[in-house]
């Protein structure tokens, strides 16, 4: 039989989460953000669950081609725009909308020969300091774009750096509002955190929102709010099985470096999951797991192909018992990916994107 580890993608959870973010910003159209191969879930696997979105937003031309190949005829937005002039040819052929965030991209458009003008999203750097034109240069960039016959409609966008924390979005929103005052065009605002935390603010009214992590069932502001607090469901579950059991006495150690020392007689389950599967090596003893749907913990260091869990609280658990590393167990219990990520000192995004190619992936019924 194959090695007993499997990831499951839940299309119904994707539909639920998409509807949840729609409710938070009911007047806006929704981009389903599917960059990084749909946050590690796989574009082809999530497509059916997300086809109720108004558009797909991603980074790579190859990913845009995959979405078109699935039959999507609606909007697709390249969130970082084009990287070289010849990319514009594929934008024309695939009817892609694309972000413009620097002078060089305007230069490319000015030299581009096309029969159909492009729909572009002009990005403002309102404080994130990654991509976009500074507020004081935004209007001149808009004027230059607007003069190009290669450009049709210009939408306006920015990205919030602190929507998930106490600083919030007010300062960036004020900069964006001032710099775009009286400019025509649809507005694209609000990642997951801004959508769930601030979309009811009249000042943040947008024509398009760009939820990412919330669509996949992770809380954008954990631990302030859990996924359950936001009524989000996990779109990915990672489940494995116990492949061996060890009985320890007080003083026995577990794993490399003997970092865990038993303080009493214990039963330890060896699980078919390790860092080569995408589980964080840095997860310490005490990282939560579900054993047959009941909450338990890891012990010792994570190895390449295995990790170990404490079976002492579960006298009926043994060889073949199901262990949920994150997501939903067969019994219906849920372990939020955010809890595992917190134990590793990271965020749920990284765990999703790090799922290894060797892990079999199936779609839930």
C-alpha positions, 0 to 999 in steps of 0.5 A, a space after each residue: 500500500 502507499 505510505 499512509 499520508 494524504 492531503 484532502 482539499 475541500 471544495 465545499 469549504 472553499 465555497 463556504 469561505 468565498 460566501 463568507 467574504 462576500 457577506 463581509 463586503 456585499 457591494 464589492 466584486 470578489 477576486 479569488 486569489 490563487 497565486 502560489 498554485 492556489 496557496 499550495 492547494 492546486 489551481 485545478 483542485 480549487 477551481 470548482 470551489 472558487 468558480 463562484 468568484 467574479 475573477 481570479 487574481 494571481 501572479 504567473 502567466 502559466 497559472 493564468 493559462 491554467 485557469 483559462 484552460 479550465 474554461 474560465 472566461 471571466 476576468 483574470 488579474 496579474 497582481 504584479 503585472 508583466 515582467 517583460 515586454 513580450 508578456 503583453 502579447 500573452 496578456 492580449 491573447 488570454 485577455 488578462 488584466 494586469 497591474 501597473 506599478 512602475 514606470 518601466 511597465 508604462 514604457 512597455 505598454 507605450 511600445 506595445 502593438 495591440 489591436 485590443 487595448 488593455 485593462 490595467 490596475 494602477 497600483 499606489 504605494 500607500 505605505 506598504 513600500 513594496 510595489 506601486 507609485 508613491 501618492 505624489 506620483 500617482 496622478 502623473 502615472 495615471 495621466 501618462 497611462 490614460 494618454 496611451 491608445 494601448 490602454 482602455 480602462 484604468 482601475 485604481 488599487 492599493 494594498 494594506 500592510 497592517 489590516 490585521 493589527 492595531 495600526 489598521 488601515 486608516 492612514 493608508 486609506 486616507 493617502 489613497 483617497 486623497 491621491 485618487 480624489 476625482 479620478 475615474 475608475 473602479 477601486 480594488 482594495 482589501 485583502 482578507 484582513 481588511 475585508 473581514 475587519 474593516 469592510 463595513 467602514 464606509 471609507 473603505 468601500 471598494 468595487 473589488 476585494 482581494 481575499 486570499 488566506 480567508 478563502 482557504 480557511 485560515 484566519 488573517 489575524 490569528 490569534 486575535 481571531 480564530 478561523 472559527 471566530 470568522 466562520 471559516 472552514 479549512 480547505 486543506 486537511 493533512 492526515 496520516 497514520 501511526 506506523 509504529 508504537 513505542 513504550 517508554 519508561 521514565 528517563 527514555 528519550 525520543 528522536 534526534 538530540 534526545 530533546 524529549 525525555 519521558 517523565 513517566 511510563 508513556 506510549 509513543 506513536 510514530 506518524 508517517 509525516 515529516 518535514 519532507 512532507 511539508 510539516 515544519 521541522 521547527 515544531 516543538 514538543 506540544 504542537 497540537 495534533 488530533 489522534 482519532 479526532 481527539 486533541 493530542 500533542 507531538 513529542 520530540 523533534 520532527 524528522 524527515 519522514 516521521 514525527 512522534 505523538 503522545 498516545 498515553 491519553 488514548 488507550 485505544 490508539 495504536 498501529 493504523 490510528 489516524 492522526 490529523 496534522 491540520 484540518 478536519 479529521 474523519 470524526 469531524 473535529 477540526 485542528 486549525 492550521 493557524 495553531 500549528 503555524 503558531 507553534 512553528 513561529 510562522 503563519 498558515 500561508 507558509 504551511 499550505 504553500 509548503 505541502 510537498 509534492 510527494 504527498 498524495 492529494 485528493 478532493 473531498 466528495 
